[in-house]
Amino acid sequence: MEKVNLAEKFGQINEHWSPKIAGELNDAYIKLAKLEGEFLWHRHDAEDEMFLVVKGSLTIRFRDRDILLGEGEFLIIPKGVEHMPVAEQEVWVMLIESKTTRNTGEVQNERTVETLDWV
């Protein structure tokens, strides 16, 4: 067991939209990511996804509405729900996701991260 210092871990992340593994919890990864700009519309057909904002603010767009998350707030997106994260300025997020969750869901493109690194 080792404690995790989030500021220290986020300090090691140098790119946006590239989640890094910070820990494991049962069959899930605790991932950290820095986000800025728009991601892409996608969904996760088999997994729920949780976004926890550590620093900054994040908008999660849905086809029928937007949800704005501030520091200390989280949102669980149920499997199968199409969404697009948007960060007007850099935001630090913690994601709790099944180990099988791919960052772009059912979409395969240049933003898909196939192999996750540890931070």
Secondary structure, DSSP 8 states (H G I E B T S, - for coil): -----HHHHHHT--SBS--EEEEEETTEEEEEEEEEEE---B--SS--EEEEEEES-EEEE-SS-EEEE-TT-EEEE-TT--BEEEEEEEEEEEEEEETT--TTTT--STT--SS-EE-
